[in-house]
Amino acid sequence: GAVGSLAGQLAKMRGARVIGIVGSDAKAQWLTSELGFDGAVSYKDGEVALVAALRAAAPNGVDKYFDNTGGVSTEAVLKAMNNGARIALCGVISGYNSGEMGLSNYQVRGSQGRARCAR
């Protein structure tokens, strides 16, 4: 969407490798060809396929994640994140209507409350 595409462009300007999570081939094409994202993966095939696609697109793991949707996208990214990674939480649009906004793969460990994610 508008917010995620802007966040990705800002990250690219700062020199980051940017992978977008999309729901259509047209959006993936737009992100990569028009906005300069390094890749795009689809959430439409479910969490298992998304985790595999993320790991292929980011073989060294994910260090930063801008979360504007929650749901299956966030669950998949958490499984591909490196320890010490950072998440900017903006919204959970996937849960606004269903009311299901919790995360099942999020554990906080350590005395400083740092998040560590299972890979």
SEMAR-725735 format. One record per atom (N, C-alpha, C): atom name; x, y, z; residue number from 1. Coordinates in steps of 0.02 Angstrom, whole numbers. Last residue first. Example, Ala and Ser with C-alpha at 12.3 -4.5 7.8 and 13.67 -1.06 7.14 Angstrom:
2
@name=N; x=642; y=-112; z=354; resi=2
@name=CA; x=684; y=-53; z=357; resi=2
@name=C; x=645; y=2; z=394; resi=2
@name=N; x=660; y=-284; z=390; resi=1
@name=CA; x=615; y=-225; z=390; resi=1
@name=C; x=660; y=-165; z=390; resi=1
end
This chain:
119
@name=N; x=691; y=-956; z=719; resi=119
@name=CA; x=700; y=-961; z=646; resi=119
@name=C; x=679; y=-1027; z=622; resi=119
@name=N; x=611; y=-855; z=839; resi=118
@name=CA; x=632; y=-923; z=819; resi=118
@name=C; x=638; y=-925; z=743; resi=118
@name=N; x=674; y=-699; z=894; resi=117
@name=CA; x=627; y=-737; z=855; resi=117
@name=C; x=654; y=-805; z=836; resi=117
@name=N; x=674; y=-590; z=1028; resi=116
@name=CA; x=712; y=-640; z=990; resi=116
@name=C; x=662; y=-684; z=955; resi=116
@name=N; x=672; y=-427; z=1092; resi=115
@name=CA; x=637; y=-481; z=1057; resi=115
@name=C; x=686; y=-527; z=1022; resi=115
@name=N; x=723; y=-376; z=1251; resi=114
@name=CA; x=737; y=-379; z=1180; resi=114
@name=C; x=702; y=-438; z=1149; resi=114
@name=N; x=715; y=-344; z=1388; resi=113
@name=CA; x=654; y=-348; z=1347; resi=113
@name=C; x=667; y=-349; z=1273; resi=113
@name=N; x=826; y=-350; z=1464; resi=112
@name=CA; x=813; y=-286; z=1432; resi=112
@name=C; x=752; y=-288; z=1387; resi=112
@name=N; x=837; y=-480; z=1508; resi=111
@name=CA; x=819; y=-429; z=1557; resi=111
@name=C; x=803; y=-362; z=1525; resi=111
@name=N; x=761; y=-605; z=1400; resi=110
@name=CA; x=815; y=-563; z=1425; resi=110
@name=C; x=791; y=-507; z=1469; resi=110
@name=N; x=634; y=-610; z=1276; resi=109
@name=CA; x=681; y=-642; z=1321; resi=109
@name=C; x=731; y=-590; z=1345; resi=109
@name=N; x=478; y=-629; z=1206; resi=108
@name=CA; x=525; y=-580; z=1232; resi=108
@name=C; x=568; y=-615; z=1283; resi=108
@name=N; x=418; y=-696; z=1056; resi=107
@name=CA; x=439; y=-709; z=1125; resi=107
@name=C; x=488; y=-655; z=1146; resi=107
@name=N; x=301; y=-736; z=941; resi=106
@name=CA; x=338; y=-679; z=969; resi=106
@name=C; x=354; y=-693; z=1041; resi=106
@name=N; x=209; y=-806; z=864; resi=105
@name=CA; x=280; y=-824; z=861; resi=105
@name=C; x=324; y=-768; z=890; resi=105
@name=N; x=81; y=-761; z=864; resi=104
@name=CA; x=92; y=-826; z=896; resi=104
@name=C; x=166; y=-844; z=899; resi=104
@name=N; x=8; y=-607; z=904; resi=103
@name=CA; x=61; y=-642; z=868; resi=103
@name=C; x=74; y=-707; z=903; resi=103
@name=N; x=-160; y=-539; z=887; resi=102
@name=CA; x=-103; y=-565; z=924; resi=102
@name=C; x=-52; y=-599; z=879; resi=102
@name=N; x=-275; y=-496; z=829; resi=101
@name=CA; x=-216; y=-455; z=818; resi=101
@name=C; x=-155; y=-481; z=856; resi=101
@name=N; x=-423; y=-523; z=778; resi=100
@name=CA; x=-367; y=-566; z=793; resi=100
@name=C; x=-302; y=-529; z=779; resi=100
@name=N; x=-527; y=-448; z=731; resi=99
@name=CA; x=-512; y=-442; z=802; resi=99
@name=C; x=-453; y=-484; z=824; resi=99
@name=N; x=-568; y=-438; z=601; resi=98
@name=CA; x=-575; y=-503; z=634; resi=98
@name=C; x=-564; y=-499; z=709; resi=98
@name=N; x=-541; y=-305; z=567; resi=97
@name=CA; x=-609; y=-330; z=562; resi=97
@name=C; x=-619; y=-395; z=601; resi=97
@name=N; x=-402; y=-292; z=598; resi=96
@name=CA; x=-451; y=-241; z=618; resi=96
@name=C; x=-523; y=-267; z=617; resi=96
@name=N; x=-302; y=-378; z=557; resi=95
@name=CA; x=-343; y=-397; z=614; resi=95
@name=C; x=-397; y=-348; z=633; resi=95
@name=N; x=-235; y=-321; z=452; resi=94
@name=CA; x=-262; y=-388; z=442; resi=94
@name=C; x=-308; y=-409; z=499; resi=94
@name=N; x=-183; y=-202; z=504; resi=93
@name=CA; x=-243; y=-200; z=463; resi=93
@name=C; x=-275; y=-268; z=453; resi=93
@name=N; x=-101; y=-152; z=610; resi=92
@name=CA; x=-118; y=-223; z=603; resi=92
@name=C; x=-183; y=-230; z=564; resi=92
@name=N; x=40; y=-37; z=607; resi=91
@name=CA; x=-31; y=-56; z=606; resi=91
@name=C; x=-39; y=-130; z=600; resi=91
@name=N; x=174; y=-15; z=640; resi=90
@name=CA; x=133; y=41; z=618; resi=90
@name=C; x=59; y=25; z=621; resi=90
@name=N; x=324; y=-52; z=712; resi=89
@name=CA; x=253; y=-72; z=711; resi=89
@name=C; x=211; y=-11; z=695; resi=89
@name=N; x=474; y=-96; z=657; resi=88
@name=CA; x=435; y=-35; z=665; resi=88
@name=C; x=361; y=-55; z=657; resi=88
@name=N; x=592; y=-201; z=727; resi=87
@name=CA; x=527; y=-198; z=694; resi=87
@name=C; x=496; y=-131; z=709; resi=87
@name=N; x=757; y=-268; z=709; resi=86
@name=CA; x=711; y=-216; z=733; resi=86
@name=C; x=648; y=-215; z=692; resi=86
@name=N; x=858; y=-406; z=771; resi=85
@name=CA; x=825; y=-367; z=719; resi=85
@name=C; x=777; y=-317; z=749; resi=85
@name=N; x=912; y=-490; z=864; resi=84
@name=CA; x=932; y=-420; z=867; resi=84
@name=C; x=901; y=-377; z=814; resi=84
@name=N; x=915; y=-628; z=755; resi=83
@name=CA; x=914; y=-603; z=824; resi=83
@name=C; x=941; y=-532; z=824; resi=83
@name=N; x=830; y=-607; z=598; resi=82
@name=CA; x=890; y=-619; z=637; resi=82
@name=C; x=880; y=-596; z=709; resi=82
@name=N; x=679; y=-679; z=532; resi=81
@name=CA; x=718; y=-624; z=562; resi=81
@name=C; x=779; y=-649; z=598; resi=81
@name=N; x=592; y=-771; z=485; resi=80
@name=CA; x=651; y=-758; z=443; resi=80
@name=C; x=697; y=-704; z=474; resi=80
@name=N; x=487; y=-773; z=571; resi=79
@name=CA; x=524; y=-835; z=562; resi=79
@name=C; x=587; y=-827; z=520; resi=79
@name=N; x=436; y=-645; z=554; resi=78
@name=CA; x=467; y=-663; z=619; resi=78
@name=C; x=508; y=-727; z=613; resi=78
@name=N; x=379; y=-657; z=428; resi=77
@name=CA; x=440; y=-618; z=436; resi=77
@name=C; x=475; y=-635; z=501; resi=77
@name=N; x=265; y=-735; z=459; resi=76
@name=CA; x=317; y=-761; z=415; resi=76
@name=C; x=383; y=-723; z=423; resi=76
@name=N; x=193; y=-649; z=542; resi=75
@name=CA; x=212; y=-715; z=567; resi=75
@name=C; x=269; y=-743; z=525; resi=75
@name=N; x=171; y=-543; z=452; resi=74
@name=CA; x=214; y=-533; z=510; resi=74
@name=C; x=237; y=-600; z=538; resi=74
@name=N; x=85; y=-607; z=359; resi=73
@name=CA; x=148; y=-575; z=338; resi=73
@name=C; x=196; y=-568; z=396; resi=73
@name=N; x=-24; y=-649; z=435; resi=72
@name=CA; x=20; y=-699; z=406; resi=72
@name=C; x=86; y=-669; z=384; resi=72
@name=N; x=-38; y=-508; z=549; resi=71
@name=CA; x=-62; y=-570; z=518; resi=71
@name=C; x=-8; y=-614; z=489; resi=71
@name=N; x=19; y=-343; z=504; resi=70
@name=CA; x=10; y=-398; z=551; resi=70
@name=C; x=-7; y=-462; z=514; resi=70
@name=N; x=36; y=-222; z=428; resi=69
@name=CA; x=-21; y=-267; z=417; resi=69
@name=C; x=-33; y=-318; z=472; resi=69
@name=N; x=148; y=-151; z=439; resi=68
@name=CA; x=87; y=-111; z=433; resi=68
@name=C; x=26; y=-156; z=427; resi=68
@name=N; x=309; y=-151; z=489; resi=67
@name=CA; x=247; y=-191; z=493; resi=67
@name=C; x=187; y=-145; z=492; resi=67
@name=N; x=464; y=-160; z=428; resi=66
@name=CA; x=411; y=-110; z=439; resi=66
@name=C; x=345; y=-147; z=434; resi=66
@name=N; x=608; y=-231; z=490; resi=65
@name=CA; x=542; y=-245; z=461; resi=65
@name=C; x=495; y=-189; z=479; resi=65
@name=N; x=777; y=-284; z=478; resi=64
@name=CA; x=729; y=-231; z=493; resi=64
@name=C; x=664; y=-246; z=457; resi=64
@name=N; x=841; y=-403; z=449; resi=63
@name=CA; x=866; y=-362; z=504; resi=63
@name=C; x=818; y=-307; z=525; resi=63
@name=N; x=821; y=-568; z=397; resi=62
@name=CA; x=792; y=-500; z=397; resi=62
@name=C; x=816; y=-464; z=459; resi=62
@name=N; x=945; y=-673; z=315; resi=61
@name=CA; x=895; y=-655; z=365; resi=61
@name=C; x=873; y=-583; z=359; resi=61
@name=N; x=1022; y=-701; z=208; resi=60
@name=CA; x=1058; y=-687; z=270; resi=60
@name=C; x=1010; y=-666; z=326; resi=60
@name=N; x=930; y=-713; z=103; resi=59
@name=CA; x=964; y=-773; z=128; resi=59
@name=C; x=1004; y=-763; z=193; resi=59
@name=N; x=800; y=-651; z=57; resi=58
@name=CA; x=846; y=-624; z=108; resi=58
@name=C; x=884; y=-682; z=140; resi=58
@name=N; x=735; y=-729; z=-35; resi=57
@name=CA; x=747; y=-659; z=-52; resi=57
@name=C; x=797; y=-627; z=-5; resi=57
@name=N; x=726; y=-850; z=33; resi=56
@name=CA; x=760; y=-848; z=-32; resi=56
@name=C; x=779; y=-776; z=-50; resi=56
@name=N; x=652; y=-811; z=144; resi=55
@name=CA; x=719; y=-838; z=154; resi=55
@name=C; x=759; y=-839; z=89; resi=55
@name=N; x=534; y=-773; z=78; resi=54
@name=CA; x=573; y=-724; z=115; resi=54
@name=C; x=644; y=-748; z=126; resi=54
@name=N; x=491; y=-897; z=28; resi=53
@name=CA; x=506; y=-843; z=-18; resi=53
@name=C; x=549; y=-789; z=16; resi=53
@name=N; x=469; y=-967; z=149; resi=52
@name=CA; x=518; y=-992; z=100; resi=52
@name=C; x=539; y=-936; z=52; resi=52
@name=N; x=367; y=-887; z=203; resi=51
@name=CA; x=430; y=-896; z=239; resi=51
@name=C; x=485; y=-919; z=191; resi=51
@name=N; x=268; y=-907; z=104; resi=50
@name=CA; x=296; y=-841; z=115; resi=50
@name=C; x=362; y=-844; z=153; resi=50
@name=N; x=237; y=-1042; z=119; resi=49
@name=CA; x=266; y=-1019; z=56; resi=49
@name=C; x=298; y=-950; z=64; resi=49
@name=N; x=184; y=-1035; z=250; resi=48
@name=CA; x=240; y=-1079; z=235; resi=48
@name=C; x=275; y=-1056; z=171; resi=48
@name=N; x=74; y=-941; z=239; resi=47
@name=CA; x=133; y=-927; z=280; resi=47
@name=C; x=193; y=-970; z=262; resi=47
@name=N; x=4; y=-914; z=73; resi=46
@name=CA; x=6; y=-937; z=142; resi=46
@name=C; x=74; y=-928; z=174; resi=46
@name=N; x=-3; y=-856; z=-50; resi=45
@name=CA; x=5; y=-928; z=-49; resi=45
@name=C; x=10; y=-957; z=22; resi=45
@name=N; x=-6; y=-716; z=-32; resi=44
@name=CA; x=-67; y=-751; z=-53; resi=44
@name=C; x=-63; y=-827; z=-48; resi=44
@name=N; x=104; y=-641; z=-11; resi=43
@name=CA; x=75; y=-672; z=48; resi=43
@name=C; x=15; y=-716; z=30; resi=43
@name=N; x=246; y=-636; z=-118; resi=42
@name=CA; x=174; y=-635; z=-109; resi=42
@name=C; x=152; y=-670; z=-45; resi=42
@name=N; x=384; y=-522; z=-128; resi=41
@name=CA; x=358; y=-590; z=-116; resi=41
@name=C; x=283; y=-584; z=-101; resi=41
@name=N; x=509; y=-435; z=-217; resi=40
@name=CA; x=442; y=-435; z=-189; resi=40
@name=C; x=418; y=-507; z=-183; resi=40
@name=N; x=662; y=-338; z=-220; resi=39
@name=CA; x=621; y=-397; z=-232; resi=39
@name=C; x=552; y=-388; z=-202; resi=39
@name=N; x=717; y=-215; z=-209; resi=38
@name=CA; x=760; y=-269; z=-230; resi=38
@name=C; x=723; y=-334; z=-245; resi=38
@name=N; x=630; y=-73; z=-277; resi=37
@name=CA; x=638; y=-125; z=-225; resi=37
@name=C; x=681; y=-181; z=-253; resi=37
@name=N; x=607; y=29; z=-370; resi=36
@name=CA; x=675; y=7; z=-358; resi=36
@name=C; x=684; y=-42; z=-301; resi=36
@name=N; x=487; y=74; z=-416; resi=35
@name=CA; x=511; y=102; z=-353; resi=35
@name=C; x=581; y=78; z=-334; resi=35
@name=N; x=469; y=7; z=-541; resi=34
@name=CA; x=458; y=79; z=-535; resi=34
@name=C; x=490; y=109; z=-472; resi=34
@name=N; x=508; y=-128; z=-525; resi=33
@name=CA; x=527; y=-90; z=-585; resi=33
@name=C; x=520; y=-15; z=-577; resi=33
@name=N; x=465; y=-168; z=-395; resi=32
@name=CA; x=532; y=-182; z=-418; resi=32
@name=C; x=553; y=-138; z=-478; resi=32
@name=N; x=333; y=-121; z=-379; resi=31
@name=CA; x=383; y=-109; z=-328; resi=31
@name=C; x=454; y=-116; z=-355; resi=31
@name=N; x=272; y=-168; z=-498; resi=30
@name=CA; x=275; y=-96; z=-484; resi=30
@name=C; x=330; y=-81; z=-433; resi=30
@name=N; x=280; y=-307; z=-479; resi=29
@name=CA; x=312; y=-276; z=-537; resi=29
@name=C; x=321; y=-201; z=-526; resi=29
@name=N; x=199; y=-321; z=-365; resi=28
@name=CA; x=270; y=-341; z=-363; resi=28
@name=C; x=309; y=-308; z=-420; resi=28
@name=N; x=77; y=-279; z=-417; resi=27
@name=CA; x=108; y=-240; z=-364; resi=27
@name=C; x=182; y=-257; z=-359; resi=27
@name=N; x=55; y=-383; z=-510; resi=26
@name=CA; x=59; y=-313; z=-533; resi=26
@name=C; x=93; y=-269; z=-481; resi=26
@name=N; x=44; y=-494; z=-430; resi=25
@name=CA; x=102; y=-489; z=-474; resi=25
@name=C; x=111; y=-417; z=-498; resi=25
@name=N; x=-12; y=-458; z=-262; resi=24
@name=CA; x=-23; y=-468; z=-333; resi=24
@name=C; x=42; y=-462; z=-372; resi=24
@name=N; x=16; y=-430; z=-131; resi=23
@name=CA; x=-39; y=-475; z=-144; resi=23
@name=C; x=-53; y=-487; z=-217; resi=23
@name=N; x=180; y=-422; z=-51; resi=22
@name=CA; x=126; y=-399; z=-94; resi=22
@name=C; x=71; y=-452; z=-102; resi=22
@name=N; x=315; y=-355; z=27; resi=21
@name=CA; x=267; y=-410; z=32; resi=21
@name=C; x=202; y=-386; z=0; resi=21
@name=N; x=478; y=-310; z=-35; resi=20
@name=CA; x=408; y=-294; z=-21; resi=20
@name=C; x=366; y=-357; z=-15; resi=20
@name=N; x=637; y=-285; z=21; resi=19
@name=CA; x=593; y=-336; z=-7; resi=19
@name=C; x=522; y=-318; z=13; resi=19
@name=N; x=785; y=-196; z=4; resi=18
@name=CA; x=714; y=-192; z=20; resi=18
@name=C; x=675; y=-246; z=-17; resi=18
@name=N; x=933; y=-152; z=78; resi=17
@name=CA; x=904; y=-200; z=31; resi=17
@name=C; x=831; y=-207; z=51; resi=17
@name=N; x=970; y=22; z=109; resi=16
@name=CA; x=947; y=-44; z=129; resi=16
@name=C; x=928; y=-87; z=69; resi=16
@name=N; x=1006; y=154; z=88; resi=15
@name=CA; x=1052; y=102; z=67; resi=15
@name=C; x=1032; y=31; z=87; resi=15
@name=N; x=917; y=253; z=107; resi=14
@name=CA; x=967; y=245; z=160; resi=14
@name=C; x=1014; y=186; z=146; resi=14
@name=N; x=832; y=234; z=2; resi=13
@name=CA; x=872; y=296; z=2; resi=13
@name=C; x=928; y=293; z=54; resi=13
@name=N; x=769; y=118; z=46; resi=12
@name=CA; x=815; y=115; z=-12; resi=12
@name=C; x=860; y=176; z=-14; resi=12
@name=N; x=690; y=174; z=148; resi=11
@name=CA; x=742; y=126; z=165; resi=11
@name=C; x=793; y=119; z=108; resi=11
@name=N; x=603; y=250; z=70; resi=10
@name=CA; x=647; y=284; z=118; resi=10
@name=C; x=705; y=238; z=138; resi=10
@name=N; x=538; y=147; z=1; resi=9
@name=CA; x=578; y=196; z=-36; resi=9
@name=C; x=626; y=233; z=11; resi=9
@name=N; x=473; y=83; z=109; resi=8
@name=CA; x=524; y=48; z=69; resi=8
@name=C; x=568; y=95; z=30; resi=8
@name=N; x=384; y=182; z=149; resi=7
@name=CA; x=435; y=158; z=196; resi=7
@name=C; x=491; y=122; z=159; resi=7
@name=N; x=305; y=188; z=31; resi=6
@name=CA; x=345; y=246; z=52; resi=6
@name=C; x=400; y=225; z=101; resi=6
@name=N; x=248; y=62; z=35; resi=5
@name=CA; x=289; y=80; z=-23; resi=5
@name=C; x=332; y=141; z=-7; resi=5
@name=N; x=176; y=70; z=156; resi=4
@name=CA; x=232; y=23; z=149; resi=4
@name=C; x=277; y=40; z=90; resi=4
@name=N; x=80; y=170; z=121; resi=3
@name=CA; x=126; y=179; z=177; resi=3
@name=C; x=187; y=133; z=170; resi=3
@name=N; x=11; y=118; z=8; resi=2
@name=CA; x=44; y=183; z=5; resi=2
@name=C; x=97; y=190; z=60; resi=2
@name=N; x=40; y=-59; z=0; resi=1
@name=CA; x=0; y=0; z=0; resi=1
@name=C; x=43; y=63; z=0; resi=1
end
